Amino acid sequence: MSARTARTRLLAATTVALAAFALTACDNGKGVRDEGPSAASNSSARPTGSTAHGGTKAKPAGETGGSTAASKGTTTTGTTTAGTSGGSGSAGKNGTGTTATRNPACNGANSKTTATEVSRPLNHLLLTVTNTGAKNCDLTGYPIARFGEAQSVPPVAESTHPQAVVTLAPGESGYAGVLLSAADGSGGNGYTAKTLVVGFAKGSSATPALPTKGVYVDDKLTVTYWQQRLDDALAY
């Protein structure tokens, strides 16, 4: 190949290269192709909501608020329930243990009292109070019994305290038992009484008749509380 031919081909190749470079520069007018943002730039430009969907951050405030509201509602319900249960305290105020009377007291003015010597149990006397009035009356406490000329009255057997006040409708009766003396003769200071005065917890007294021969009493003399049933009065 001649030197002239080689120069001609070199010149042609150079021309082609310059034309290609010029064509590339004309694509964006600045000589550099705009390929758009890089992959790293796209990733950093994403909204934070994408990360939340990925579960790596806390839930949006709206969802968290709903959960808190539900929690508060539960607490409020518990408080209300506790307040309601406090009502059980008011029930305790009116317990069945109360012994307050609801009617006028039975006494010597609105009732009749009798004394009857019984064969069983031994050495026992039965006191019976019958409501002779037109309204109910409450027979409270126990008989304050004074036999003969005694300076004191017999004690009451505490084990016989009734569970409720004895209420007598007109014509109804209440009862009390009296242990006159020890059945085995172990009592002392015995004497025969021919009179009896029965005092009531409230009101006037009564003087029921005793058997003509009187009744023998000693220092074992004891009375029961007034009872609704005759059997309860003689159970002591």
C-alpha positions in Angstrom: 0.0 0.0 0.0 1.3 3.5 -0.9 1.8 6.2 1.6 -0.9 8.2 -0.1 -3.4 5.5 0.2 -2.7 5.1 3.9 -3.2 8.8 4.6 -6.4 8.7 2.8 -7.8 5.9 4.9 -6.6 7.5 8.1 -8.3 10.7 7.2 -11.5 8.9 6.4 -11.5 7.0 9.8 -10.9 10.2 11.7 -13.7 11.9 9.9 -16.1 9.1 10.8 -15.1 9.2 14.4 -15.6 13.0 14.6 -19.0 12.6 13.0 -20.1 10.0 15.6 -18.9 12.1 18.5 -20.8 15.1 17.2 -24.0 13.0 16.7 -23.7 11.8 20.4 -23.3 15.3 21.7 -26.4 16.4 19.9 -28.7 14.0 21.8 -29.1 16.3 24.9 -27.5 19.5 23.8 -25.0 19.3 26.6 -22.8 16.6 25.4 -23.9 14.1 28.2 -26.8 11.7 28.1 -29.3 12.0 31.0 -29.7 8.5 32.3 -32.1 9.6 35.1 -31.6 9.2 38.8 -29.4 6.4 40.1 -30.9 3.4 41.9 -29.5 4.6 45.2 -31.1 8.0 44.7 -34.5 6.4 44.0 -34.3 4.3 47.1 -33.5 7.3 49.4 -36.3 9.4 47.8 -39.1 6.9 48.7 -41.7 8.2 51.2 -41.4 7.0 54.8 -44.7 5.3 54.4 -42.9 2.5 52.4 -40.8 1.8 55.4 -43.8 1.7 57.7 -45.4 -0.9 55.4 -42.3 -2.9 55.8 -43.0 -3.2 59.6 -39.7 -1.7 60.7 -41.2 1.4 62.2 -44.1 2.2 64.6 -47.7 2.2 63.3 -49.2 5.6 62.2 -50.4 7.8 65.0 -54.0 7.2 64.0 -53.8 3.5 64.7 -51.9 3.9 67.9 -54.5 6.4 69.2 -57.3 3.9 68.5 -55.5 1.3 70.6 -55.1 3.7 73.5 -58.7 4.7 73.3 -59.7 1.1 73.6 -57.5 0.7 76.6 -59.0 3.7 78.3 -62.5 2.3 77.6 -61.6 -0.9 79.4 -60.3 0.9 82.4 -63.4 3.1 82.6 -65.6 0.0 82.5 -63.6 -1.6 85.4 -64.0 1.6 87.5 -67.7 1.7 86.9 -68.1 -1.9 87.9 -66.1 -1.4 91.1 -68.4 1.5 91.9 -71.5 -0.6 91.3 -70.2 -3.4 93.5 -69.9 -0.8 96.3 -73.7 -1.1 96.5 -73.1 -4.4 98.3 -72.0 -2.2 101.3 -75.5 -0.7 101.6 -76.9 -4.2 101.9 -74.7 -4.8 104.9 -76.3 -1.9 106.7 -79.6 -3.7 107.0 -78.4 -7.1 108.0 -80.6 -9.8 109.6 -78.8 -9.3 112.9 -80.8 -6.2 113.8 -83.1 -6.5 116.7 -84.9 -3.2 116.3 -88.6 -3.5 117.1 -91.2 -2.7 114.5 -94.3 -2.7 116.7 -95.4 -1.5 120.2 -93.8 -3.6 123.0 -95.9 -6.4 124.6 -96.4 -5.7 128.3 -98.8 -6.1 131.1 -101.2 -3.5 129.6 -101.8 -5.2 126.2 -101.3 -8.9 127.1 -102.2 -11.6 129.5 -99.4 -13.6 131.3 -99.9 -17.1 132.8 -97.5 -19.5 134.6 -97.9 -23.2 134.2 -95.8 -25.9 136.0 -94.9 -28.7 133.5 -94.0 -32.3 134.1 -91.3 -32.4 131.4 -88.6 -31.2 131.7 -88.4 -31.6 135.5 -88.6 -28.6 137.7 -89.7 -26.3 134.9 -92.3 -23.5 134.7 -93.7 -22.2 131.4 -94.6 -18.6 131.1 -97.1 -17.7 128.4 -97.8 -14.1 127.2 -100.9 -13.7 124.9 -101.5 -10.5 122.9 -104.9 -9.2 124.0 -104.7 -6.0 122.0 -105.9 -5.1 118.6 -102.5 -4.6 117.0 -99.3 -6.6 116.7 -96.8 -6.3 119.6 -93.2 -7.3 120.0 -92.2 -9.4 122.9 -88.5 -8.5 123.5 -85.9 -9.5 125.9 -86.7 -12.0 128.7 -89.0 -12.2 131.7 -87.7 -10.2 134.7 -89.1 -12.8 137.2 -89.3 -12.1 140.9 -90.3 -15.1 143.0 -91.8 -14.5 146.5 -89.7 -12.0 148.5 -86.5 -12.5 146.6 -84.2 -9.5 146.4 -82.8 -10.4 143.0 -84.1 -11.8 139.8 -82.7 -14.9 138.0 -80.2 -14.7 135.2 -81.1 -15.5 131.6 -79.6 -18.4 129.6 -77.8 -16.6 126.8 -77.8 -19.7 124.6 -81.6 -19.2 124.2 -81.4 -15.8 122.4 -83.8 -15.9 119.5 -82.6 -15.1 115.9 -85.4 -12.6 115.4 -87.8 -10.4 117.5 -90.8 -12.3 118.7 -93.9 -10.6 117.2 -97.4 -11.5 118.4 -100.5 -10.8 116.3 -103.7 -10.3 118.3 -104.5 -13.6 120.0 -101.1 -15.1 119.5 -98.8 -16.2 122.3 -95.1 -16.1 123.1 -93.2 -18.3 125.6 -90.4 -18.4 128.1 -89.1 -21.3 130.2 -88.0 -21.1 133.8 -85.6 -23.7 135.4 -86.9 -23.6 139.0 -84.2 -25.8 140.7 -81.5 -28.4 139.9 -83.0 -31.7 139.0 -80.3 -33.6 140.9 -80.7 -31.6 144.1 -77.3 -29.9 143.8 -78.8 -26.4 144.1 -78.6 -24.4 147.4 -80.6 -21.8 149.3 -83.9 -23.3 148.2 -87.3 -22.0 149.3 -90.9 -22.2 148.2 -92.4 -19.2 146.4 -96.1 -18.6 146.2 -96.1 -15.3 144.3 -94.5 -14.2 141.0 -94.1 -10.8 139.4 -93.1 -10.8 135.7 -91.5 -7.6 134.4 -91.2 -6.8 130.7 -88.3 -5.2 129.0 -90.6 -2.3 128.2 -93.8 -1.3 129.9 -95.7 -2.5 133.0 -95.4 -5.9 134.7 -97.8 -8.8 135.2 -98.6 -11.0 138.3 -99.5 -14.5 137.0 -100.9 -16.9 139.6 -98.7 -19.8 140.8 -100.0 -23.2 141.8 -101.7 -23.1 145.3 -98.8 -25.1 146.9 -96.3 -22.7 145.4 -93.1 -23.7 143.5 -89.7 -24.7 144.9 -86.8 -22.6 143.7 -83.0 -22.6 144.5 -79.9 -20.9 143.3 -80.0 -22.7 139.9 -83.1 -20.6 139.0 -82.7 -19.5 135.4 -85.0 -18.1 132.7 -84.9 -18.2 128.9 -85.5 -15.4 126.4 -89.0 -15.0 125.1 -89.6 -17.5 122.2 -92.1 -17.7 119.3 -92.5 -21.5 119.9 -93.4 -23.3 123.1 -90.9 -26.2 122.4 -88.0 -23.7 122.1 -88.9 -22.2 125.5 -88.8 -25.7 127.2 -85.6 -26.8 125.3 -83.3 -25.4 128.0 
